[in-house]
Amino acid sequence: MAGVSDVARAVNGRGELVLRRREGDGALELRVNGVFVMDDRETSSEALLASVALAAVLRPERVLVGGLGLGYTVRALLTDQRVGEVLVAEIEPELVQWMRDGVLPSVLDDQRVSVEVGDVRDVVAGQPAGSLDGILLDVDNGPDFLVYNENAVIYESSFLAVCKDRLRPGGVLTVWSSSSSEPLQAAVQQVFGHCEVQPVPVNLQGRDETYYVYQGNS
């Protein structure tokens, strides 16, 4: 593709994972099966996801992040010294390896960070009940723009109920979406009894867009 150059590429049973450099602005961009996931030029939504979650948690000692991405959500969490442990669920082992190999700037050298390679549904379900202060889900472009069709269940009440069970009293679920989603809002409302929605204006490669953060408190 004109105007970009591949930095790293991997193919597995889920498809193709590509890390590439845009020539115009020099940004590093991640695509999965041709779908734009994120870049390192516009990271305000990742920072906001972390800050909104941290602001709502009285004691954010143990936090689970669904989706490593380029590491910006984890990096933002680590700036808060109250955070004692960040467990990252990442389904793509190649993405984790690229970070460990230095292809991507790493957040994995912080002793507070651990990574479990696997589906976020399994990683969350594998945590003891009441063991997490926060769960941050940033695994797609939201329920309307899935990276993998199988991820649709992540935004449904059945999985959100599992998340609530793994949260301590006062814990918070925070979900990022690239679009407004009434079904997601309704699912969070159903499980948690309420849902806070925060729009996030961003500029994406010269285009004004609005992303959204959905939040429920246990």
Beta strands, then each sheet from edge to edge (+ up, - down):
strand 1: 4-12
strand 2: 15-22
strand 3: 28-32
strand 4: 35-39
strand 5: 62-66
strand 6: 85-90
strand 7: 113-117
strand 8: 132-137
strand 9: 167-177
strand 10: 196-204
strand 11: 207-217
sheet 1: 1+ 2- 3+ 4-
sheet 2: 7+ 6+ 5+ 8+ 9+ 11- 10+
end
